[in-house]
Structures are given as C-alpha cells and as structure tokens.
Amino acid sequence: MQTFISAVMFFIVFGSVLFLAYVTTKFIGTRTNRIIKGKYVKIIETVNLGFDSKLHLVKAGDEFVLISTSGKNVQVLTKVELDAYSADETETGDNSFKFKEVFGKYIQGFAKNREEIPFSEAESGDKEQSGNSPVFNANLDRLRRITASIASHKAEDGEGNTNEN
C-alpha cells in the first residue's frame, strides 16, 4: 500500500514540475517576444546564405531595406520597392517556432520510412535483408561514384606528386 501511495505522489510531483516548466517557458517566451519586437522595425524575411552569413529584408517605417549580416559585420545593401506587400503578411506570418508542426512532419516522415520496409524485415531486424531498400541502394551508388571519381583524380594527377617526404 505504501508503494502505491509513493508512486502516486511521484506522479503528482512529476506532473507538477512538468506543468510549472511549461507555464514558465510560455511566460518567458511571450515576454521575450514582446521585448524583442520593435514598434517600427520588423524583419520580414531572412535567408541563410551560408554558415555565418544571412540576408535580411527589413521593414523600417514604410521602407524596405535589404541588409547582409556575416559574423560581426552588418551591411546595408539596397532599398527595395515591394508593390505586392500587405501588412497582414507580417501579422499572420509569425516567426515563432511551431513545435507541433515540426513534430508532425517528423512523425509523418518516420511513418513513411516505416511503411517502405516490408513487415517481415521490420520485425525481424535482419540488417542484410533491409539493405535492399531504395535509399540504401541510392546511397551505395553515390558512394561508389565518389570513390571512382577520387580514384580517377588520383590516376590523372599521379600519386607520386605529393608534398610528403
């Protein structure tokens, strides 16, 4: 009986901690979002150009400005004229992270991959049989082409032409 009571208390405490973590995260997230949002300046769109560089379309007042950021550098590139822009797009185009959408896409992708493997292979766990999947074969062919191109590159340049002693 005492084990049952301690298990129930554990679940109550664990649930309370999870609930408090959820409420705290929501509170901090909405408060931070309000602090970060500008009254007259909004980032309309951001495009990643590489590891460290991004291109931002910023609305400042009634003008649109294209800026580039890279590391500690920020450069104003040009002013942009957008005729088909409506202010509703930024209000509904929320830049917040939507966990439900990402989780749903992940689950759909997992279910799709699971359906590609026949039932007997999925349950038996035999790795030699599951090696016949289209994804595995495509990756194997790609690896063979890369290896062949490296071998042909070495043959053209000659392996004796290195800087090693």
C-alpha positions as CSV (number, residue, x, y, z in Angstrom):
1,M,0.0,0.0,0.0
2,Q,2.8,2.4,0.9
3,T,4.5,1.7,-2.5
4,F,1.2,2.6,-4.3
5,I,1.0,5.9,-2.3
6,S,4.6,6.8,-3.1
7,A,4.1,6.0,-6.8
8,V,1.0,8.3,-6.9
9,M,2.9,11.0,-5.1
10,F,5.8,10.6,-7.5
11,F,3.4,11.1,-10.5
12,I,1.8,14.1,-8.8
13,V,5.1,15.8,-8.1
14,F,6.5,14.9,-11.6
15,G,3.4,16.3,-13.3
16,S,3.5,19.4,-11.2
17,V,7.2,20.0,-12.2
18,L,6.3,19.5,-15.9
19,F,3.4,21.9,-15.6
20,L,5.4,24.5,-13.9
21,A,8.2,24.2,-16.5
22,Y,5.6,24.6,-19.3
23,V,4.0,27.6,-17.7
24,T,7.4,29.2,-17.0
25,T,8.6,28.6,-20.6
26,K,5.4,30.1,-22.1
27,F,5.6,33.1,-19.8
28,I,9.3,33.8,-20.6
29,G,8.7,33.2,-24.3
30,T,5.8,35.6,-24.6
31,R,7.6,38.2,-22.5
32,T,10.8,37.9,-24.6
33,N,8.9,38.0,-27.8
34,R,7.2,41.3,-26.7
35,I,10.6,42.8,-25.7
36,I,12.3,41.8,-29.0
37,K,9.6,43.0,-31.3
38,G,10.2,46.6,-32.4
39,K,7.4,49.1,-32.8
40,Y,8.6,50.5,-36.2
41,V,11.2,48.0,-37.4
42,K,10.3,44.4,-38.4
43,I,12.3,41.6,-40.1
44,I,10.1,40.5,-42.9
45,E,12.2,37.6,-44.2
46,T,15.6,36.0,-43.5
47,V,17.6,33.8,-45.9
48,N,20.7,31.8,-44.8
49,L,23.5,32.2,-47.3
50,G,26.0,30.0,-45.6
51,F,27.4,29.0,-42.2
52,D,27.7,32.6,-40.9
53,S,26.0,34.9,-43.4
54,K,22.4,35.9,-43.7
55,L,20.3,38.2,-45.9
56,H,17.5,40.1,-44.2
57,L,14.6,42.0,-45.6
58,V,13.7,44.6,-43.0
59,K,10.8,47.0,-42.9
60,A,11.7,50.3,-41.3
61,G,8.7,52.6,-41.2
62,D,7.3,52.5,-44.7
63,E,10.6,51.5,-46.5
64,F,12.1,48.1,-47.1
65,V,15.8,47.6,-46.7
66,L,17.9,44.7,-47.7
67,I,20.8,44.0,-45.3
68,S,23.5,41.4,-45.1
69,T,24.9,40.1,-41.8
70,S,28.1,38.0,-41.5
71,G,29.8,37.4,-38.2
72,K,30.2,40.9,-36.7
73,N,29.6,42.7,-39.9
74,V,26.3,44.3,-41.0
75,Q,26.0,46.0,-44.4
76,V,23.0,47.8,-45.9
77,L,22.8,46.6,-49.4
78,T,19.9,48.5,-51.0
79,K,16.4,49.8,-50.6
80,V,13.7,47.6,-52.0
81,E,10.4,48.5,-53.6
82,L,7.7,46.0,-52.9
83,D,4.3,46.6,-54.6
84,A,2.5,43.4,-53.7
85,Y,3.3,43.6,-50.0
86,S,0.5,43.7,-47.5
87,A,0.9,44.4,-43.8
88,D,-1.2,41.4,-42.9
89,E,1.6,39.1,-44.0
90,T,3.8,40.1,-41.1
91,E,1.0,39.9,-38.6
92,T,-0.1,36.4,-39.6
93,G,3.4,35.3,-40.7
94,D,4.5,34.6,-37.2
95,N,8.3,33.9,-36.9
96,S,7.8,31.8,-33.8
97,F,8.8,28.2,-33.6
98,K,5.8,25.9,-34.0
99,F,6.7,22.6,-32.3
100,K,3.5,20.9,-33.3
101,E,4.2,21.4,-37.0
102,V,7.8,20.2,-36.7
103,F,6.8,17.2,-34.6
104,G,4.0,16.3,-37.1
105,K,6.4,16.4,-40.0
106,Y,8.9,14.3,-38.1
107,I,6.2,11.7,-37.3
108,Q,5.0,11.6,-40.9
109,G,8.5,11.1,-42.2
110,F,9.1,8.3,-39.6
111,A,5.8,6.6,-40.6
112,K,6.7,6.9,-44.3
113,N,10.1,5.4,-43.8
114,R,8.5,2.6,-41.7
115,E,6.0,1.8,-44.5
116,E,8.8,1.5,-47.0
117,I,10.3,-1.5,-45.2
118,P,8.3,-4.7,-45.6
119,F,6.7,-6.1,-42.5
120,S,8.9,-9.2,-42.2
121,E,12.1,-7.1,-42.5
122,A,10.9,-4.5,-40.0
123,E,10.0,-7.1,-37.3
124,S,12.9,-9.5,-37.8
125,G,15.5,-6.8,-37.6
126,D,17.7,-8.6,-40.2
127,K,20.1,-6.0,-41.5
128,E,21.2,-7.9,-44.5
129,Q,17.6,-8.1,-45.9
130,S,16.9,-4.4,-45.1
131,G,20.0,-3.5,-47.1
132,N,17.8,-3.8,-50.3
133,S,15.9,-0.6,-49.6
134,P,15.9,2.1,-52.3
135,V,17.5,4.7,-50.0
136,F,20.3,2.3,-49.2
137,N,20.9,1.4,-52.8
138,A,21.0,5.1,-53.8
139,N,23.5,5.9,-51.1
140,L,25.6,2.9,-52.1
141,D,25.7,4.0,-55.7
142,R,26.6,7.5,-54.7
143,L,29.4,6.3,-52.6
144,R,30.7,4.2,-55.5
145,R,30.7,7.2,-57.9
146,I,32.5,9.3,-55.3
147,T,35.1,6.6,-54.8
148,A,35.5,6.2,-58.6
149,S,36.0,9.9,-59.1
150,I,38.6,10.0,-56.4
151,A,40.4,7.1,-58.0
152,S,40.3,8.7,-61.4
153,H,41.5,12.0,-60.0
154,K,44.5,10.2,-58.3
155,A,45.3,8.5,-61.6
156,E,45.3,11.8,-63.5
157,D,47.4,13.6,-61.1
158,G,49.6,10.7,-60.1
159,E,50.1,9.6,-56.5
160,G,53.8,10.5,-56.6
161,N,53.1,14.2,-56.8
162,T,52.6,15.0,-53.2
163,N,54.5,17.2,-50.8
164,E,55.2,14.4,-48.4
165,N,58.8,13.2,-47.9
